[in-house]
Amino acid sequence: MPQLLPLRLRDVAGRRAAATAAAAATESDPEELEPIGVETQALPVFDSELERTGPLSIIAPRRIGESDLAVYPLSLGASVFGWTADGETSLRILDRFSHHGGNFIDTADSYVGGRSEVLIGKWMRERGNRDGTVVATKVGRHHENPGLGSVSIVRAVEASLERLQTDYIDLLYFHDDDPEVPLEDSLATVEWLIESGKVRYLAASNFSADRLIEARILSSTGLPKFIAVQTQYNLMHRSEFESALRIVASAQGLAVMPYYALANGFLTGKYRSKDDLNADARSIRAAAYVNRRGQRVLAALDRVAAEHESSPASIAIAWLLAKRNVVAPVASASRPEQVDALLAAAGIRLTRAQMLELDRVSE
């Protein structure tokens, strides 16, 4: 590894005490949060000017935080590639997604042991469309390069680049927080990767509000800042995001990328009773929602979908897209024909009454 990386890590190590003192100051005096823009007032949860317009004919791309990445407002989740979708099916799903305007793909080095990245790399090479595709991948969970230590991050990124058959990653996520590694060391490692051209931007997945605040304090010293945050968020799973995390994400201008946008398929309407469940992993996770609250949510989705001549899946994603700071929900498809409902969500403009109904039944 070039000497630049360890030298940079030694350089930032001297700032650790200062960062710790700054974090301690915020705990003793809440007003100290103001310099990094954390708001304390209540936030509007959706656009109060929403009106019934019918399907949008042109879907405007959305920018990811403070970057030049402009994406279709739906990220195709690739966790199923090489798993519930075999290789050939995965390529056809990607073709359909791209054909209808999708350009943002979400994967991770740990998905199917790297098989997901391999299939995406094969697709981009065969179609010659790398420049028009925004690729987000995550590091930290692969069994060969676990955690966010400097060596693990660099090796994980190099392995992902090889599997993806590309020279750079558009958006690199820390898949999870790693409390065993000082955050400034992890950020300094990514700084080196950005300077070397292997990574363009950095984001966080499954980080707490407190750790996002710490990361923003560290970025004031010149380290890379997170431009996006990925968290579980959907009509059946709201409280985790709709708290301090939403406030911090808004204050820092982070693009919010909800994963499990369809609650493991439950919000498609596929699982309406226990008779619809089977033994596969997704069905087992969706089983937690087959209850009275789940039935109320599905009934409301059915009503709104009928008004828009759409599907419950499209409405569930449209609800997310109407939320403040949400840029591109992550949703996956196991068959090419399922892609259409995912992409259609971006063209649906829910009314205020519809948003209120969905908010109410999902509380």
C-alpha positions in Angstrom: 0.0 0.0 0.0 1.4 3.5 -0.8 2.9 5.4 2.2 0.3 8.2 1.7 -2.3 6.2 3.6 -0.5 5.5 6.8 1.0 9.0 6.9 -2.5 10.4 6.5 -3.8 8.2 9.3 -1.0 9.4 11.6 -1.9 12.9 10.7 -5.6 12.6 11.6 -4.8 10.7 14.8 -3.6 13.9 16.4 -7.1 15.4 15.8 -8.9 12.6 17.7 -8.6 14.4 21.0 -10.0 17.6 19.6 -12.9 15.8 17.9 -13.6 14.0 21.2 -13.7 17.3 23.1 -16.0 18.8 20.5 -18.4 15.8 20.8 -18.3 16.1 24.6 -19.1 19.8 24.3 -22.3 19.0 22.3 -23.4 16.6 25.1 -23.1 19.3 27.8 -24.6 22.1 25.8 -27.3 21.3 23.2 -26.8 24.7 21.6 -23.4 23.6 20.4 -25.2 21.5 17.7 -26.1 24.6 15.8 -22.8 25.1 13.9 -23.4 21.8 12.1 -27.0 22.7 11.3 -29.0 20.3 13.5 -32.5 21.7 13.7 -34.7 21.2 16.8 -38.0 22.3 15.4 -40.5 19.8 14.0 -40.1 19.0 10.3 -42.9 18.8 7.7 -43.1 15.1 6.8 -44.4 15.7 3.3 -45.0 18.5 0.7 -48.1 20.4 1.9 -48.7 21.5 -1.7 -49.2 18.1 -3.2 -52.2 18.0 -5.5 -53.7 15.4 -7.8 -52.0 15.7 -11.2 -52.2 12.3 -12.8 -49.0 10.4 -13.8 -46.0 12.6 -14.6 -44.9 12.2 -18.2 -41.3 13.3 -17.5 -39.4 12.0 -14.5 -36.9 14.5 -13.3 -33.6 13.0 -11.9 -32.8 13.8 -8.2 -29.4 14.9 -7.0 -27.7 12.9 -4.3 -26.8 15.3 -1.5 -23.9 17.6 -2.2 -22.7 15.7 -5.3 -23.0 15.8 -9.0 -24.7 12.4 -9.1 -28.2 12.7 -10.6 -30.3 9.6 -10.5 -33.7 8.3 -11.4 -35.7 8.4 -8.1 -35.6 4.6 -7.6 -32.5 2.6 -6.8 -32.6 -1.0 -8.0 -31.6 -3.3 -5.1 -29.3 -6.0 -6.3 -29.3 -8.2 -3.2 -31.3 -10.8 -5.0 -28.9 -11.1 -8.0 -27.4 -14.6 -8.0 -29.8 -15.6 -5.2 -33.6 -15.5 -5.9 -32.8 -14.2 -9.4 -30.3 -16.4 -11.3 -27.6 -14.9 -13.5 -29.6 -14.7 -16.7 -32.7 -13.3 -15.0 -30.6 -10.7 -13.2 -29.3 -9.4 -16.5 -32.8 -9.2 -17.9 -33.9 -7.3 -14.8 -31.1 -4.8 -15.3 -32.0 -4.5 -19.0 -35.6 -3.7 -18.2 -34.6 -1.2 -15.5 -32.2 0.6 -17.9 -34.7 0.5 -20.8 -37.3 2.4 -18.7 -34.9 5.0 -17.5 -33.3 3.6 -14.4 -29.7 4.4 -13.8 -29.0 3.8 -10.1 -28.0 0.4 -8.8 -27.5 -0.5 -5.2 -25.3 -3.5 -4.2 -22.8 -4.6 -1.6 -19.6 -6.7 -1.5 -21.3 -9.2 0.8 -24.4 -9.8 -1.3 -24.3 -13.5 -2.3 -20.6 -13.4 -1.4 -19.9 -10.9 -4.2 -21.9 -12.6 -6.9 -24.2 -9.6 -7.1 -21.3 -7.3 -8.0 -20.0 -9.9 -10.5 -23.3 -9.9 -12.4 -23.6 -6.1 -12.4 -20.0 -5.9 -13.7 -20.8 -8.4 -16.5 -23.9 -6.4 -17.5 -22.1 -3.1 -17.7 -19.2 -4.5 -19.7 -21.5 -6.3 -22.2 -23.8 -3.3 -22.6 -21.0 -0.7 -22.6 -23.0 1.6 -20.3 -20.7 2.2 -17.3 -20.6 5.9 -17.8 -24.4 6.2 -17.7 -24.8 4.0 -14.6 -24.5 5.2 -11.0 -23.2 2.3 -8.9 -23.5 2.3 -5.1 -21.8 -0.5 -3.2 -21.1 -1.2 0.5 -18.1 -2.5 2.4 -17.8 -3.8 5.9 -19.7 -7.1 5.9 -17.7 -9.4 3.5 -16.2 -12.2 5.5 -12.8 -11.7 3.9 -12.7 -7.9 4.7 -14.9 -7.3 7.7 -15.3 -4.0 9.5 -14.0 -0.5 8.7 -10.3 -0.8 9.5 -8.0 0.8 6.9 -6.7 -2.5 5.5 -10.2 -4.0 5.3 -11.7 -1.0 3.5 -8.9 -0.8 0.9 -9.0 -4.5 0.2 -12.8 -4.5 0.0 -12.8 -1.6 -2.5 -10.1 -3.2 -4.7 -12.1 -6.5 -4.7 -15.4 -4.7 -5.5 -13.7 -2.8 -8.4 -12.5 -6.1 -9.8 -15.9 -7.8 -9.6 -17.7 -4.7 -11.0 -15.1 -4.5 -13.8 -14.7 -0.7 -13.3 -12.1 1.8 -12.2 -14.3 3.7 -9.8 -17.3 3.4 -7.4 -19.7 6.3 -7.6 -21.1 6.0 -4.1 -19.3 3.9 -1.4 -21.3 3.1 1.7 -20.0 2.0 5.1 -22.4 -0.9 5.4 -22.5 -0.7 9.2 -20.9 1.4 11.9 -17.8 -0.2 13.4 -17.3 1.0 17.0 -14.0 -0.9 17.1 -12.3 1.5 14.7 -12.0 5.2 15.2 -14.3 6.9 12.7 -11.6 9.4 11.6 -9.3 6.5 10.6 -12.1 5.1 8.4 -12.8 8.5 6.9 -9.1 9.1 6.2 -8.9 5.8 4.4 -11.7 6.8 2.1 -10.0 10.2 1.6 -7.1 8.3 0.1 -9.4 6.3 -2.1 -11.1 9.4 -3.3 -7.8 11.1 -4.0 -6.7 8.1 -6.0 -9.9 8.1 -8.1 -11.2 4.8 -6.9 -14.2 6.3 -5.0 -16.2 9.4 -5.9 -18.5 9.9 -2.8 -19.1 8.4 0.6 -22.3 7.5 2.4 -23.4 5.7 5.6 -25.7 2.8 6.0 -27.2 1.8 9.4 -25.5 4.7 11.3 -27.1 6.4 14.3 -27.9 10.1 14.5 -25.1 10.5 17.0 -22.5 8.9 14.7 -23.6 11.1 11.8 -23.1 14.2 14.0 -19.6 12.9 14.9 -18.8 12.3 11.2 -19.9 15.8 10.4 -17.6 17.3 13.1 -14.7 15.3 11.7 -15.4 16.4 8.2 -14.9 20.0 9.3 -11.2 19.0 9.6 -11.0 18.2 5.9 -12.0 14.6 6.0 -14.7 13.3 3.5 -18.3 13.9 4.5 -21.2 11.6 4.1 -23.6 12.8 1.3 -26.3 10.1 1.9 -27.6 7.8 4.5 -29.3 4.5 4.0 -31.8 3.2 6.6 -34.7 0.8 6.8 -37.9 2.9 6.2 -41.3 2.0 4.8 -45.0 2.1 5.7 -44.5 -0.8 8.2 -41.2 0.4 9.7 -41.3 4.1 10.5 -40.2 4.9 14.0 -36.5 4.1 13.6 -36.1 6.9 10.9 -38.8 9.3 12.0 -36.9 10.5 15.1 -33.4 12.0 15.6 -32.2 10.3 12.4 -34.6 12.3 10.2 -33.7 15.6 12.0 -30.0 15.0 11.5 -30.3 13.9 7.9 -32.3 17.0 7.1 -30.0 19.3 8.9 -26.9 17.9 7.2 -28.6 17.8 3.8 -28.1 14.0 3.5 -29.9 12.2 0.7 -32.1 9.5 2.4 -32.1 6.1 0.6 -34.7 3.9 2.4 -34.0 0.2 2.0 -36.7 -2.6 2.4 -38.9 0.0 0.7 -41.6 -2.7 0.2 -41.1 -4.4 3.6 -39.7 -7.6 2.2 -42.5 -7.8 -0.4 -45.4 -7.3 2.1 -46.4 -3.9 0.6 -46.8 -5.5 -2.8 -49.9 -7.2 -1.4 -48.4 -10.6 -2.0 -48.8 -11.7 1.6 -52.3 -11.0 2.8 -52.8 -13.9 5.1 -50.7 -16.7 6.7 -51.8 -19.0 3.9 -49.7 -16.8 1.5 -46.5 -17.4 3.5 -43.9 -20.0 2.6 -40.5 -21.1 3.9 -38.3 -18.7 1.9 -36.3 -15.9 3.7 -38.3 -13.0 2.4 -41.6 -14.6 3.3 -40.4 -15.4 6.8 -39.5 -11.7 7.3 -42.7 -10.5 5.8 -44.7 -12.7 8.2 -44.1 -10.1 11.0 -46.5 -7.8 9.2 -49.3 -10.2 8.6 -51.5 -8.7 11.4 -54.3 -6.2 11.9 -52.1 -3.2 11.3 -50.7 -4.8 8.2 -54.2 -5.4 6.9 -55.1 -1.8 7.4 -52.1 -0.6 5.5 -52.8 -2.9 2.6 -56.4 -1.8 2.5 -55.4 1.8 2.3 -52.8 1.0 -0.4 -55.5 -0.8 -2.4 -57.8 2.2 -2.2 -55.1 4.7 -3.3 -53.8 2.4 -6.0 -57.3 2.1 -7.4 -57.6 5.9 -7.6 -54.3 6.1 -9.5 -54.9 3.0 -11.6 -51.7 1.7 -10.2 -50.4 -1.1 -7.9 -49.9 -1.2 -4.1 -46.1 -1.4 -4.6 -46.0 1.8 -6.7 -48.1 3.6 -4.1 -45.8 2.4 -1.2 -42.8 3.8 -3.0 -44.6 7.0 -4.0 -45.3 7.6 -0.3 -41.6 7.4 0.4 -40.7 9.7 -2.4 -43.1 12.3 -1.0 -41.1 12.4 2.2 -38.6 15.1 2.9 -35.0 14.4 1.8 -35.8 10.9 0.4 -34.0 10.7 -3.0 -34.2 7.1 -4.2 -35.9 4.2 -2.2 -34.1 0.9 -2.7 -36.3 -1.9 -4.0 -35.5 -5.2 -5.7 -37.2 -7.4 -8.3 -36.9 -11.1 -8.8 -38.4 -11.0 -12.3 -38.1 -8.4 -15.1 -41.9 -7.7 -15.1 -41.7 -6.6 -11.5 -39.5 -3.7 -12.4 -42.3 -1.7 -14.0 -44.2 -1.1 -10.8 -41.1 0.0 -9.0 -40.2 2.6 -11.7 -43.9 3.8 -12.0 -43.8 5.1 -8.5 -41.7 8.1 -9.5 -44.5 9.3 -11.8 -47.2 9.2 -9.1 -48.0 12.4 -7.2 -50.1 11.6 -4.2 -52.6 14.1 -2.8 -52.4 15.5 0.6 -55.5 13.5 1.7 -53.9 10.3 0.4 -50.6 11.0 2.3 -52.6 11.6 5.5 -54.5 8.4 5.1 -51.4 6.4 4.6 -49.7 8.1 7.5 -52.6 7.4 9.7 -53.1 3.7 9.0 -49.4 3.0 9.3 -48.9 4.7 12.7 
